[in-house]
């Protein structure tokens, strides 16, 4: 970390939808915590306009820095990284734009946070930059939004209440709700950037890649422990169907399990969409299948991409109508427990909290965090300290008796 950097935190992509929400969240946090931050992007006019809106939230934001940086200008990225202790990047899709930002942070000595849900990108970063990040004592922490902090920290919270000398199994059931009466309410809850990332993610070889990735992660487990996913299957728990979700969350949780002995000598994890009825399950499967099929061909893929433009996103009213619950069923040989992680708008309202609190955790809780570097997960890098921070801002972690 750059101890003498000009800023504690810089948000790259600050004028994008999620970047702006994160900047506004940090502006509010300046009223209760002391730190400096900057906003970075390509367009000086948009950046200055954003700064003015931050000052309206908190007059102390007159000191917020404005930084010009572009993913196609390596010098600007390196200077941005050298000027901050922690860099948040919301510039996606990360497979397209993320690599040069990671390289700049490792070379410039700043810790790195993103909100990617792109497993291939995370795998590439681990392979290409893990050793160099450890050598330079830089923390590269991917997936610090709804992908995958609730799943990663929820599993961490669960296993901490089980016995680490016994085999452990955790299943996570994800459910969403919205007060928006429109049948397209869930679609309008998605920003353009996330929509483009999701369509890019829908490739026929992605499941094969994730299978290979999980095997590679298993081979890295410390102390000859066993780590792996529960075989893909439908589950039924308390009248709720569980449809397997092949998201990056699975890989993130397994990476945490491979690194930390708390997850036991033999750890298994399952990640599911919670569906309350057979018609909803079948409807969801048909919809997902149709979307996947359309994404395979360029004309229909372009049609899907044009439905949501980068920079667009749900308004405040829509975000306020959204909520989520992640229900965890954890067990070891001698105990079974249930845990719930609850929050508000998963994609943006809470993602901006997760990004902001992750950055503040790396800045203010540094001395109490594990001295671990490289390409690491939220649980490995921040664990209980980040859980405590999130709990105080409305993202709750509770054992259910």
C-alpha positions as CSV (number, residue, x, y, z in Angstrom):
1,X,0.0,0.0,0.0
2,X,1.2,3.5,-0.9
3,X,1.5,5.0,2.6
4,X,2.3,8.5,1.3
5,X,-0.3,8.5,-1.5
6,X,-2.3,11.6,-2.2
7,X,-5.6,9.8,-1.6
8,X,-6.8,7.0,0.6
9,X,-9.3,5.8,-2.0
10,X,-9.8,6.5,-5.7
11,X,-12.9,5.3,-7.6
12,X,-12.1,4.7,-11.3
13,X,-15.2,4.8,-13.4
14,X,-16.8,7.2,-11.0
15,X,-19.2,8.7,-13.5
16,X,-20.7,5.3,-14.4
17,X,-23.8,4.0,-12.7
18,X,-22.3,2.0,-9.9
19,X,-19.2,4.3,-9.6
20,X,-21.4,7.3,-9.0
21,X,-23.4,5.5,-6.3
22,X,-20.2,4.4,-4.6
23,X,-18.8,7.9,-4.7
24,X,-22.0,9.3,-3.2
25,X,-21.9,6.6,-0.5
26,X,-18.3,7.5,0.4
27,X,-19.3,11.2,0.5
28,X,-21.9,10.4,3.1
29,X,-19.4,8.2,5.1
30,X,-17.0,11.2,5.3
31,X,-19.4,12.6,7.9
32,X,-18.5,9.8,10.3
33,X,-15.0,8.6,9.2
34,X,-11.9,10.5,8.2
35,X,-10.4,9.7,4.8
36,X,-9.6,11.3,1.5
37,X,-10.8,10.2,-1.9
38,X,-10.7,11.0,-5.6
39,X,-12.9,10.3,-8.5
40,X,-11.4,9.2,-11.8
41,X,-12.5,8.7,-15.4
42,X,-12.1,10.0,-19.0
43,X,-14.6,12.9,-19.0
44,X,-13.5,16.0,-17.0
45,X,-17.0,17.6,-17.5
46,X,-18.8,14.6,-16.0
47,X,-16.3,14.3,-13.2
48,X,-16.7,18.0,-12.2
49,X,-20.4,17.6,-12.3
50,X,-20.2,14.6,-10.1
51,X,-18.0,16.4,-7.7
52,X,-20.5,19.2,-7.4
53,X,-23.2,16.7,-6.5
54,X,-20.9,15.2,-3.9
55,X,-20.5,18.6,-2.3
56,X,-24.3,18.9,-2.1
57,X,-24.2,15.7,0.0
58,X,-21.3,16.8,2.1
59,X,-19.6,20.2,2.0
60,X,-16.3,18.5,3.0
61,X,-16.2,17.0,-0.5
62,X,-14.6,20.2,-1.8
63,X,-11.4,18.3,-1.3
64,X,-12.4,15.4,-3.5
65,X,-9.8,14.9,-6.2
66,X,-10.6,14.8,-9.9
67,X,-8.4,12.5,-11.9
68,X,-8.2,11.9,-15.6
69,X,-7.5,8.3,-16.4
70,X,-8.3,6.0,-19.4
71,X,-7.9,2.2,-19.7
72,X,-6.2,2.8,-23.1
73,X,-3.5,5.1,-21.5
74,X,-1.2,3.0,-19.3
75,X,0.6,6.1,-18.0
76,X,-2.6,7.6,-16.7
77,X,-3.5,4.3,-15.0
78,X,-0.1,4.0,-13.3
79,X,-0.2,7.6,-12.0
80,X,-3.7,7.0,-10.7
81,X,-2.5,3.9,-8.9
82,X,0.5,5.6,-7.4
83,X,-1.7,8.4,-6.1
84,X,-3.9,6.2,-4.0
85,X,-3.8,3.6,-1.2
86,X,-6.8,1.7,-2.5
87,X,-8.3,1.8,-6.0
88,X,-11.9,0.8,-6.7
89,X,-12.6,0.1,-10.3
90,X,-16.2,-0.1,-11.6
91,X,-15.1,-0.1,-15.3
92,X,-16.5,-3.3,-16.9
93,X,-16.8,-5.7,-18.6
94,X,-13.6,-6.6,-16.8
95,X,-12.5,-9.2,-19.4
96,X,-12.4,-6.2,-21.8
97,X,-11.2,-3.4,-19.5
98,X,-9.9,-4.9,-16.3
99,X,-6.4,-6.3,-17.1
100,X,-4.5,-2.9,-17.5
101,X,-6.0,-1.6,-14.2
102,X,-4.8,-4.6,-12.3
103,X,-1.3,-4.3,-13.8
104,X,-1.2,-0.6,-12.9
105,X,-2.1,-1.3,-9.2
106,X,0.6,-4.0,-8.9
107,X,3.2,-1.8,-10.4
108,X,2.0,1.3,-8.6
109,X,1.6,-0.4,-5.2
110,X,-2.0,0.3,-4.5
111,X,-4.6,-2.3,-3.3
112,X,-7.3,-3.1,-5.8
113,X,-11.1,-3.7,-5.5
114,X,-13.6,-4.5,-8.2
115,X,-17.2,-5.9,-8.5
116,X,-16.7,-8.3,-11.3
117,X,-18.8,-11.4,-11.7
118,X,-16.7,-12.7,-14.5
119,X,-15.1,-15.9,-13.4
120,X,-12.8,-16.1,-16.4
121,X,-11.4,-12.6,-15.6
122,X,-10.7,-13.6,-11.9
123,X,-9.0,-16.8,-13.1
124,X,-6.8,-14.9,-15.5
125,X,-5.8,-12.4,-12.9
126,X,-4.9,-15.1,-10.4
127,X,-2.8,-16.9,-13.0
128,X,-1.1,-13.9,-14.5
129,X,-0.6,-11.6,-11.5
130,X,-1.0,-13.6,-8.3
131,X,2.8,-14.1,-7.7
132,X,3.7,-10.5,-8.6
133,X,1.0,-9.1,-6.3
134,X,2.4,-11.2,-3.4
135,X,5.9,-10.1,-4.2
136,X,4.8,-6.4,-4.2
137,X,2.7,-6.8,-1.1
138,X,-0.5,-5.7,-2.9
139,X,-4.0,-7.0,-2.2
140,X,-6.0,-7.7,-5.3
141,X,-9.6,-8.4,-4.2
142,X,-12.1,-9.2,-6.9
143,X,-15.8,-9.7,-6.6
144,X,-16.5,-7.1,-3.9
145,X,-20.2,-6.4,-4.9
146,X,-23.2,-8.7,-4.7
147,X,-21.0,-11.0,-6.6
148,X,-19.7,-12.3,-4.3
149,X,-19.5,-10.7,-0.8
150,X,-22.8,-12.1,0.5
151,X,-22.0,-15.6,-0.5
152,X,-18.3,-15.5,0.5
153,X,-18.8,-13.8,3.8
154,X,-22.0,-15.6,4.6
155,X,-20.2,-18.9,4.1
156,X,-17.3,-17.6,6.2
157,X,-19.8,-16.6,9.0
158,X,-21.4,-20.0,8.8
159,X,-18.2,-22.1,9.0
160,X,-16.9,-20.1,11.9
161,X,-19.9,-21.5,13.9
162,X,-19.0,-25.1,13.0
163,X,-16.1,-27.3,14.0
164,X,-13.0,-26.9,11.9
165,X,-11.7,-30.4,12.7
166,X,-14.7,-32.0,11.0
167,X,-15.9,-32.2,7.4
168,X,-18.2,-29.2,6.6
169,X,-20.9,-28.8,4.0
170,X,-22.6,-25.5,3.3
171,X,-25.5,-24.8,0.9
172,X,-26.6,-21.3,0.0
173,X,-30.1,-20.5,-1.3
174,X,-30.5,-17.1,-3.0
175,X,-33.8,-15.3,-3.2
176,X,-34.8,-11.8,-4.4
177,X,-38.0,-9.7,-4.0
178,X,-39.2,-6.5,-5.5
179,X,-42.3,-4.3,-4.8
180,X,-42.3,-3.2,-8.4
181,X,-45.6,-4.6,-9.8
182,X,-44.2,-4.7,-13.4
183,X,-43.3,-8.1,-14.8
184,X,-40.1,-6.5,-16.0
185,X,-39.2,-5.2,-12.6
186,X,-36.3,-7.5,-12.3
187,X,-35.0,-6.4,-15.7
188,X,-35.2,-2.8,-14.8
189,X,-33.2,-3.5,-11.7
190,X,-30.1,-4.3,-13.8
191,X,-27.7,-1.6,-15.0
192,X,-26.4,-1.5,-18.5
193,X,-22.9,-2.4,-17.5
194,X,-24.1,-5.5,-15.6
195,X,-26.4,-6.5,-18.4
196,X,-23.5,-6.4,-20.9
197,X,-21.2,-8.4,-18.6
198,X,-24.0,-11.0,-18.1
199,X,-24.5,-11.4,-21.9
200,X,-20.8,-11.7,-22.4
201,X,-20.7,-14.3,-19.6
202,X,-23.2,-16.5,-21.5
203,X,-20.8,-18.6,-23.5
204,X,-21.2,-22.3,-24.2
205,X,-17.8,-23.1,-22.8
206,X,-18.3,-21.2,-19.5
207,X,-19.5,-24.3,-17.5
208,X,-16.5,-26.3,-18.7
209,X,-14.2,-23.4,-17.6
210,X,-15.8,-23.3,-14.2
211,X,-15.4,-27.0,-13.7
212,X,-11.7,-26.8,-14.6
213,X,-11.3,-23.8,-12.3
214,X,-12.9,-25.6,-9.3
215,X,-10.5,-28.5,-9.8
216,X,-7.5,-26.0,-9.9
217,X,-8.7,-24.3,-6.8
218,X,-9.0,-27.7,-5.0
219,X,-5.4,-28.4,-5.9
220,X,-4.3,-25.3,-4.0
221,X,-6.0,-26.2,-0.7
222,X,-3.7,-25.8,2.3
223,X,-2.6,-28.8,4.5
224,X,-3.8,-31.4,2.0
225,X,-7.4,-30.5,2.7
226,X,-10.3,-31.4,0.3
227,X,-12.3,-28.5,-1.2
228,X,-15.0,-28.8,-3.9
229,X,-18.5,-27.9,-5.1
230,X,-21.5,-30.1,-4.4
231,X,-22.3,-32.0,-7.6
232,X,-24.8,-30.0,-9.8
233,X,-28.3,-31.1,-8.9
234,X,-31.6,-29.7,-7.9
235,X,-32.3,-29.4,-4.2
236,X,-35.4,-29.3,-2.0
237,X,-35.3,-27.7,1.4
238,X,-38.3,-26.7,3.5
239,X,-40.6,-26.6,0.5
240,X,-38.2,-24.4,-1.5
241,X,-36.6,-25.6,-4.8
242,X,-32.9,-25.0,-5.3
243,X,-31.9,-24.5,-8.9
244,X,-28.1,-24.6,-9.3
245,X,-26.4,-21.3,-10.0
246,X,-23.1,-21.6,-11.9
247,X,-22.0,-18.1,-10.8
248,X,-18.6,-16.9,-9.8
249,X,-19.7,-17.1,-6.2
250,X,-18.9,-20.8,-6.2
251,X,-15.3,-20.2,-7.2
252,X,-14.9,-17.4,-4.8
253,X,-16.2,-19.4,-1.8
254,X,-14.0,-22.3,-2.8
255,X,-10.9,-20.1,-3.0
256,X,-11.6,-18.9,0.5
257,X,-12.1,-22.5,1.7
258,X,-8.8,-23.6,0.0
259,X,-6.9,-20.8,1.8
260,X,-8.4,-21.0,5.3
261,X,-8.3,-24.0,7.6
262,X,-11.6,-22.9,9.3
263,X,-13.5,-24.6,6.5
264,X,-12.4,-28.0,7.8
265,X,-10.5,-31.0,6.3
266,X,-13.2,-31.7,3.7
267,X,-15.4,-28.8,2.6
268,X,-18.3,-28.8,0.1
269,X,-20.4,-25.9,-1.2
270,X,-23.6,-25.6,-3.2
271,X,-25.1,-22.4,-4.6
272,X,-28.7,-22.3,-5.6
273,X,-31.6,-20.0,-6.7
274,X,-34.4,-20.4,-4.2
275,X,-37.7,-20.9,-6.1
276,X,-41.0,-21.2,-4.2
277,X,-43.1,-23.2,-6.7
278,X,-42.8,-25.6,-9.6
279,X,-44.3,-23.2,-12.1
280,X,-41.8,-20.5,-11.1
281,X,-39.0,-23.0,-11.3
282,X,-40.0,-24.1,-14.8
283,X,-40.6,-20.5,-16.0
284,X,-37.2,-19.4,-14.7
285,X,-35.5,-22.3,-16.4
286,X,-37.2,-21.6,-19.7
287,X,-36.4,-17.9,-19.5
288,X,-32.8,-18.6,-18.7
289,X,-32.5,-21.1,-21.4
290,X,-34.0,-18.8,-24.0
291,X,-31.7,-16.0,-23.0
292,X,-28.6,-18.3,-23.2
293,X,-29.7,-19.5,-26.6
294,X,-30.1,-16.0,-27.9
295,X,-26.7,-14.9,-26.6
296,X,-24.9,-17.5,-28.8
297,X,-25.6,-15.8,-32.1
298,X,-24.2,-12.3,-33.1
299,X,-27.5,-10.7,-34.4
300,X,-29.6,-11.8,-31.4
301,X,-26.7,-11.1,-29.0
302,X,-26.5,-7.6,-30.3
303,X,-30.2,-7.2,-29.9
304,X,-29.9,-8.2,-26.3
305,X,-27.0,-5.8,-25.7
306,X,-29.0,-2.9,-27.1
307,X,-31.8,-3.5,-24.6
308,X,-29.7,-1.8,-21.9
309,X,-27.0,0.8,-22.6
310,X,-23.8,1.1,-20.5
311,X,-24.3,3.8,-17.9
312,X,-28.0,3.2,-17.6
313,X,-29.5,1.7,-14.4
314,X,-32.5,1.5,-12.0
315,X,-33.7,4.7,-10.5
316,X,-33.9,5.3,-6.7
317,X,-37.6,4.2,-6.5
318,X,-36.8,0.9,-8.2
319,X,-33.7,0.3,-6.1
320,X,-35.6,1.0,-2.9
321,X,-38.2,-1.7,-3.9
322,X,-35.6,-4.5,-4.1
323,X,-34.3,-6.8,-1.4
324,X,-32.5,-10.2,-1.1
325,X,-32.0,-13.0,1.4
326,X,-29.2,-15.6,1.2
327,X,-30.1,-18.6,3.4
328,X,-27.2,-20.9,4.4
329,X,-27.6,-24.4,5.7
330,X,-24.3,-25.5,7.3
331,X,-23.4,-28.8,8.9
332,X,-20.5,-30.7,10.3
333,X,-20.6,-34.1,12.0
334,X,-21.7,-32.7,15.3
335,X,-23.8,-29.7,14.5
336,X,-26.2,-28.2,12.0
337,X,-26.9,-24.4,11.7
338,X,-28.9,-21.9,9.6
339,X,-27.6,-18.5,8.7
340,X,-29.3,-15.6,6.8
341,X,-27.7,-12.7,5.1
342,X,-30.2,-10.0,4.3
343,X,-30.0,-6.7,2.5
344,X,-31.7,-4.2,0.2
345,X,-31.1,-3.6,-3.5
346,X,-28.6,-6.3,-4.4
347,X,-27.1,-4.9,-7.6
348,X,-26.5,-1.3,-6.8
349,X,-27.7,0.1,-3.4
350,X,-25.9,-2.6,-1.5
351,X,-23.1,-3.1,-4.0
352,X,-22.0,0.5,-3.4
353,X,-22.1,-0.2,0.3
354,X,-20.0,-3.3,-0.1
355,X,-17.4,-1.6,-2.3
356,X,-17.2,1.5,0.0
357,X,-17.0,-0.5,3.2
358,X,-14.4,-2.8,1.7
359,X,-12.2,0.1,0.8
360,X,-12.6,1.7,4.3
361,X,-11.9,-1.7,5.9
362,X,-8.5,-1.9,4.0
363,X,-7.7,1.7,5.1
364,X,-9.0,1.9,8.7
365,X,-8.8,-1.7,9.9
366,X,-5.5,-2.5,8.2
367,X,-3.6,-3.4,11.4
368,X,-6.2,-5.9,12.4
369,X,-6.4,-7.6,9.0
370,X,-4.4,-10.7,8.0
371,X,-1.1,-9.8,6.4
372,X,-2.0,-11.7,3.2
373,X,-1.2,-10.4,-0.3
374,X,-1.8,-11.5,-3.8
375,X,-5.1,-12.2,-5.6
376,X,-7.4,-13.0,-2.6
377,X,-11.0,-13.1,-1.7
378,X,-13.1,-10.8,0.5
379,X,-13.2,-13.5,3.3
380,X,-9.5,-14.1,3.2
381,X,-8.5,-10.4,3.0
382,X,-11.1,-8.8,5.4
383,X,-13.2,-11.6,7.0
384,X,-14.8,-10.6,10.3
385,X,-13.9,-6.9,10.1
386,X,-15.8,-6.5,6.9
387,X,-18.8,-8.5,8.3
388,X,-18.9,-6.1,11.2
389,X,-18.8,-3.1,9.0
390,X,-21.5,-4.3,6.7
391,X,-23.8,-5.3,9.6
392,X,-23.7,-1.7,10.8
393,X,-24.9,-0.4,7.5
394,X,-27.9,-2.7,7.0
395,X,-26.4,-5.8,5.4
396,X,-27.0,-8.3,8.2
397,X,-25.5,-11.6,9.1
398,X,-27.5,-13.7,11.6
399,X,-27.7,-17.3,12.9
400,X,-31.3,-18.5,12.8
401,X,-32.3,-20.5,15.8
